[in-house]
Amino acid sequence: MAAAGRRARAVRRRRQPRVAGPSAEGKPGPAPHRRTRDEEVSSEEETESAAAGRRREEAASEEEVAETPQEKKLRLAKLYLEELRRHEEERAAEEEEEAAAFPGDLVGERLKEAVLEQQGRLRRPAAQDVCPPAPDAIRVLRGHQHSVTCLVVSPDDKFIFSAAKDGSVIKWEVESGKKLCVVPGGKKSTEGQPMGHTAHVLCIAISSDGKYLATGDRNKLILIWEAATCKRLYTFTGHRDAVSGLSFRKGTYQLYSASHDRSVKVWNVEENAYVETLFGHQDVITGMDSLSRECCVTSGGRDGTVRFWKIPEESQLIFYGHQGSIDCIQLINEEHMVSGADDGSVALWGLAKKKPLALVRQSHGTQGSAQDLQQPYWVSAVAALLNSDLVATGSHSGCVKLWKCGEGFQKLEPLCDIPLIGFVNSLKFSSAGDFMVAGIGQEHRLGRWWRVKEAKNSICIIPLKCRAGAPGPMAADST
């Protein structure tokens, strides 16, 4: 009986399935690995595997203990930044390769400049490149019989248009200095004839594409010309006194005019139409300027104000700073401007502030023998190289002065003096900034308070950039 019991228990043990030992979680684990007959078993392999596993476990535990969550975030952030830096370097290298392959592709750069210009934040450091010319490098062009009162340079820098107190308008070629077209001044009572002006021409402007030319005179008239042929197209009337300022809005045929009748008028030259009139100045308007915005700036003579006109809103910003009659004004960019007055001061303005950002009194010195009788030289003309830090002023002090707008347009720093005899009634820079043009007269453009007899009524072309060792252009005298 005992033997039979042992046999029965042995049979039951053979019929029971084999079960693996419990796993780490307390659940049945997989069956143990059975090696085949051909598989070699090495005690060294088993020992190395166990040691490697122990090392990995120890390293992981050490890392978990040594690195906090904040340190882990910092480490991952550094890795991410390093990846971004590497990506930026690769992209910069690709852009350099593209620029080298396509050197003429400047569309993106021009678009960027256009945006900055519209915002008034485009800055070109031009003052540092100015080279004061030798006296014999200044070309003198003569053709007007009376004092030159105003001039303008064509957008392509190839031509100069000038006008004078004798009513004449002349078109000059810059390169040769030749007169390409002369429209002589007429006599009184001949205003209806299709010729030129019959009174002093006080202002001149050209459209930004060089198609139209506009001139204004003491007879309250604005004449519109075809710039290429000097053919007279239209006559604008409406001002009740002398027209003293003209400016085309950049990129359009919208024309702004200012007058001694204290008003600003807006015209559409393409459609030969009047648009509107704005009022605000309390004295005669002596000069004006505009750029691409639908705005313009004016100098108000003895009302002591510079005004910035917002045409669509029919509103204006008023600026105070000069102590005398403000006779000239010019925009430097969309946010800054420069003006000159008969108290000898030059003011630098910003639209965000109603007082000058910089003011230089007696900028051209004083005249008179006795100490108590000395008077400052009037500032009769100002000019600015568009979107740069270079400004010029003129007087009858015997020189044109160049200035740098320094310290972010907070300071006017003198650069050099260019000797010129006579009243500097108009100044203009070329678009490229490589030369400047001055209109010289024996008298001030707005009156006859003094007369400089030794002066020549002329146009002076002043080179501003010279190559080292290169001779300047020879002086020319065209009669």
Buried (B, 14 or more C-beta within 10 A) or exposed (E): EEEEEEEEEEEEEEEEEEEEEEEEEEEEEEEEEEEEEEEEEEEEEEEEEEEEEEEEEEEEEEEEEEEEEEEEEEEEEEEEEEEEEEEEEEEEEEEEEEEEEEEEEEEEEEEEBEEBBBEBEBBBEBBEEBBBBEEEBBBBBBBBEBBBBBBBBBBEBEBBBBBBBBBBBBBBEBEEBEBBBBBEBBEEEEBEEEBBBBBBBBBBBBBBBBBBBBBBBBBBBBBBBEBBEBEBBBEBEBBEBBBBBBBBBBEBBBBBBBBBBBBBBBBEBEEEEEEEBBEBBEBBBBBBBBBBBBBBBBBBBBBBBBBBBBBEEEEBBBBEBBBBBBBBBBBBBBBBBBBBBBBBBBBBBBBEEBEBBBBBEBBBBEBEEEEEEEEBBBBBBBBBBBBBBBBBBBBBBBBBBBBBBBEEBEBBBEBBBBEBBBBBBBBBBBEEBBBBBBBBBBBBBBEEEEBBEEBBBBBBBBBBEBEEEEEBBEBBEBE
